[in-house]
Structure formats: C-alpha cells, structure tokens
Amino acid sequence: MTQDFTEKTLSSTVVYDGDFLEVRKDQSMLSDGAKATREIVVHPGASMIIPIFDDSTILMENQYRYAVGRHCLEFPAGKRDECETPVETARRELLEETGYTARVWKELINIHPGVGYTNEQITIFIAEQLEMGVPNRDDGELLESVWLTIDDAFSRFHAGEITDAKTIIGLFLARHYCTRR
C-alpha cells in the first residue's frame, strides 16, 4: 500500500486572472504537518484531436507558438469553453482550425501535461471518416494544415521538429491505433 501524502489547502489567493488562465498562490499543509507554498495555473481543460484518414494519413497543424518562440507541428487542439464537454470542444476545434468534420469520434485518454504547476487536463480523441468543409479560425489564429503518414510524423519527431508533449503522446497513440485497425 502506498502512503498518503495528500496536502490540505490552508489559503488560496488569485494573483492573476486573465482571459482564460488564472494563477493562484496557495498555502498548504503537508502530510507531515509542514507548510508549503504552491503556485497553480488554473486551466479550463482542453481537447486534442488526432484526425486519421482512411489511408492512415494524419492531419497536423503548423503554427507559430509565441511562448517557445518557434513554429510547432501539432495535432489540432483547443481549450474547453464554459459548459462544453470534451467531445464538443474537439468537434468545434477540428472544424474551426481545419474545416473538417468527423462522423466517428473515439475518446482515448485524459492527460495532465504539467502536474507540478497546473490542473490542466487534455482529453485526446481519434477522429475518423473525415469530411472537408470550411475552416472558421479565430482572429489571429494563423496556421497551416499538414498531411503526413505516421512514419513521416515520427521522422519529424526524431529530428526534433515535433516537441509538443501532447502531440508526441498523440503520435504514439495514432501509431498503435492504426496498427490495430
């Protein structure tokens, strides 16, 4: 049996309240009675989509990410709007960013990308039986769609071109999924 290291929140202060992120500074009591300061980024959650075509080609996006100062090759993803379920977020984001809709949706896994500093949870979906429509991107959402085989995507990952953690997880899930189709 594992030990219980659960912490108790003593106080919580919002130090930043942005458009969709909040930063809290909490004081907690550790299981041994000591006190600790915890800085937490509160996130509404997100969904990531792995669009897979009938020939096992995948759809990714290339976009500039300001925080890391470079272009990133990623799977489509986006934050959850208030009152949205993860699959509703996934459907909206796939259509907005790529113009595609999918007839088949499969929820694969929930991940926490940064358990040391954020409560963010990302739900990862496979989207199949894709039909092209018209993208409806948000203002300032500049990106290009990139169609790749899974082998080509892994080559880019091994070359250091794909560094986004959720996308790397998605690549392994996509390869596993496609080998079992």
N, C-alpha and C positions, 0 to 999 in steps of 0.2 A: 504494500500500500504506500502511496506517495504522501508526503507531508503536505499540510495545508498552509500555504504562505499567503492566504488572502489578506489584502490590506483593507482598512476601513477609512473611508473619506472623512476627514475632520472638517475641512472647509474647501470651498471652491470659488474662485474669482475669475470672471471673464476679463482677460486682459486685451483681447482684440475680437471684434465682431465684424467680419467682412461680409461680402456679398453671398458667399456660400460656405466659408470656413469660419470657425470660431476657435480661439486659443484660450485655454483655461490654465490657471496655475492653482493646483490643488495641494493641500497639506493632507497627508495620510499617516495612519499609524500602521507600522509593520506588524507582522505576527509575533515578533519578539518584543513588542512594546516601544521600539524606537520610532521616531517621527521622520518623515521624508517629504521632500517637495517633488511634485510631479507636474510636468508641463505637457498638456494634451492638446492635440489638434482634433477638434470635433468635426467630423465629416458626415454628410447625409447618406453616404453609400453610393455605389456605382455599379454599373453592369458593363461587361465586356463581351463582345460578340466575335465568334470565330466563324466567318462565312465560308462554307465549303460548297463548291460547285459539284455537279455530278461526276466530273472527271477528277475529283480530289484536288483541284486547284483551290487555293485560298485567296481571300481578298484582304489586303492590308492597306494601311494609310501611311503616307509620308507627310510629316508636318514638323514645323519648327517648334521646339519647346524652349521657351524663354528661360525657365528655371535652370536648365542644364546647358543652355547656350549652343544648341545644335539641332539638326534635323533628326527626327526619330522615326523609325519604321515600326508601326504598332498595329494591333488589331483595333477596329472601331470600338470605342468605349465612351462612356459619359456618366456624369453624376446623376443621381436619382433626384427627380423633382418631388416636391412635397406631395404626399398621398399616392405616389406611384409605387407599383410593385416592381420587383427587379425585371420581370419579363416585359412589362410595359415600358420601362426605361430602355431595355435592349431593343425593342421594336422601334421606338422613337428615334434612338440614336442611329441605328442602322439606316433607317430611311433618311434622316436629316443629313448624315455625313456621306452616305454612298449612293442614295437613291434606290437602294434595293429593299424589297420586302421578302419575307421568307414564309413558306407555308408550314415548315417543320421547325420547331424550337425544342431544344433539349438542354435542360439545366444540368450542368456538370458538377460544379463545385463552388463553394464560397471560400474566399481567401482574405486574409488580413495582411496587407502589404507592409505595414510598419508597426508591429505590435508594441514597440518601445515608446512610441510618441503619438500614435493616432488610433482612433477607434474605427477608421475606415474599413468597410467590408465591400469586396467586389464579388459579384455573382458572375460566373463565367458560363456562357451559353454557346452551343453549336447552333448555327442557322443553316438550314438546307432548303432545297427546292426554291432557289432564289429567282426573283423576277425583277428586272431593271425598271426603275421609274425615274423620277427627277429628284436630285438632292435638294435639300432645303436647309442649307447650313446657316448657323447663327452668324450674326455680324462679326467679322474679324476671325472667323473660322476658315483659315486658308490651308487646304490640304489637297493632296492628290491620291487617287486610288492606285494601288499596285497589285497586280495579279501575279501570283507565284505558285510554283509547285512547292510542296512541303520540303523537298530536298533543296531547292533553291533558297528557301527561307532559312533552313538550317545552315546552309553555306554562309549566308549573310550573318547569322548569329555567331558562327565560329570565327568569322572575320572581324567581329566586334562591331558590326553595323546595327545589330539589334541588342539594346541594353535595357530596355524597359522590362521590369520583373514580371508584370502581369502578362505581357506578350510572350516572354520566354516560357512561362508556365503554359500559356495557350498553345505554343508550338508543340510542346511535348504531348499535351492532351490531344491536339489535332492529329499528330502522327499516330498515336495509339488508337484513336477513334477510326482513322482511315484504314488502318491495318485490320480492323475487326469488321469493316463494312461488308 
